[in-house]
Amino acid sequence: MVSKNDLAILGGKPCIQTSFIDYNSIRSSDVKEALKVLDSGKLSRFVGTSGDFFLGGESVRSMEASWSSYFGTGFAVSCNSWTSGLWLAIGALGLEPGSEIIVSSWTMAATATTILHWNLIPVFADIDRFTFNLDPIDVESRITKRTRAIVSPDIFGQSADIESLKKICQKYDLKLVSDTAQSPGAKRNGYFAGTESDIGGYSLNYHKHIHSGEGGVAVTNSPELAQRMQLLRNHGEVIVGQNPELENQFGILGMNMRLGEIESAIAQNQLSSLNVAIESRRKAAQIFSSLIADFVGISLPALLPGNDHVYYVYGLKFNVEEIGVSRSTLVSALKAEGVPAIQEGYQNIHTLPLFHKELTYRGNKLPYSLLPRKRRRELAATQLTVAERLHQSEFVGINWCAKKYSDSEVRLLGRAFEKVWSNLNLLRKI
Ligand SMILES: Cc1ncc(COP(=O)(O)O)c(C=O)c1O
């Protein structure tokens, strides 16, 4: 006989009976801005040749001005996705093919694949087990005479340890690119994540705190890097009105990575709602943390001192030895109780088939390796990296941007955890 207090995974009634509303950052003012552009009939004003519109139309330029002013950077360069932004950023560094770029192994694929697009070599580094961002000590251990740059994600909503990475860059004369796709508005020691590197930038895809469907914005304080990104974004042909020496400059391998006027107008207006979006995520995270903080075997999201968090993902660690139940059983039990958007593990990009099948990256080994086969086998037999261990057995992420949680709904999430955690003895028998 199943009672209503029984775990849903065992046939009981789910603790959460409502379905949460999908998070939607688009407001009527965004619609109005988009309609204004539609009414104008000019949905993109870019021209690929010399002329006033080489740098885009009114909405593109106005949006870029708002972004650079908000983030406090000299320049903002919009583009049609943040993957494109990474491509522009890495291309703008102008590195010699075959140079190595150190990159996190715990991120989204584009952080590393855009390096390959420039015939450069991503060298994967391990992460800090508390913040999930690059571990500076591991980064330094991977520097070779071919290393030229570091690409550092600000993962899940908080900044990487940017001062330590900058020190490494100064010591070895490297460039630093921040992939702040997931963390617009996060701050480190009072500065916006993404703004302390040579180039940083944000994604405007649908899943983020604010969005324009697709889109990205790169930020930099360097006029040279900004110009190179503007050139690369628009076929690499010419640039107008900023530096006469660049007029009619050919020979840079450009692309079309231009953002449309509608998306730009939406993105500009969305920026005005970023603070509110972040605050609501933060408040929900704080309530949720207070509800589950004392449960056995759970580690809450950890903040690097000096950071604040914008909670794109609410990242937990389960100590399954302490809990005595497997991670997959726990996550299944939570899902059965109605907890949405919860997943085990996170992408270890060095294990993607692209890298380990096509490009001789091997097993759990992070460095790009043209090492002899025997040496690679020896390395593969050694212990897991932090990223691998988190992915395989400890990490559980709740996509905090997927739903709009009211305070009472967050309490429901807490109750689902409480129900599961008070019935661990039953789960141990599964
Ligand atoms: C860490 C990270 N880098 C890069 C990207 C790529 O951004 P986009 O989807 O705008 O191309 C994403 C997208 O989610 C991301 O999370």
The ligand as an ORCA input file, in Angstrom:
! r2SCAN-3c Opt
* xyz 0 1
  C      30.453     28.826    -21.284
  C      29.828     29.096    -22.611
  N      30.604     29.505    -23.627
  C      30.109     29.769    -24.840
  C      28.768     29.633    -25.107
  C      28.260     29.906    -26.483
  O      27.338     30.956    -26.514
  P      26.266     31.065    -27.705
  O      25.205     30.036    -27.451
  O      25.738     32.462    -27.594
  O      26.980     30.832    -28.978
  C      27.896     29.210    -24.090
  C      26.473     29.032    -24.342
  O      25.701     28.590    -23.544
  C      28.448     28.922    -22.817
  O      27.677     28.499    -21.803
*
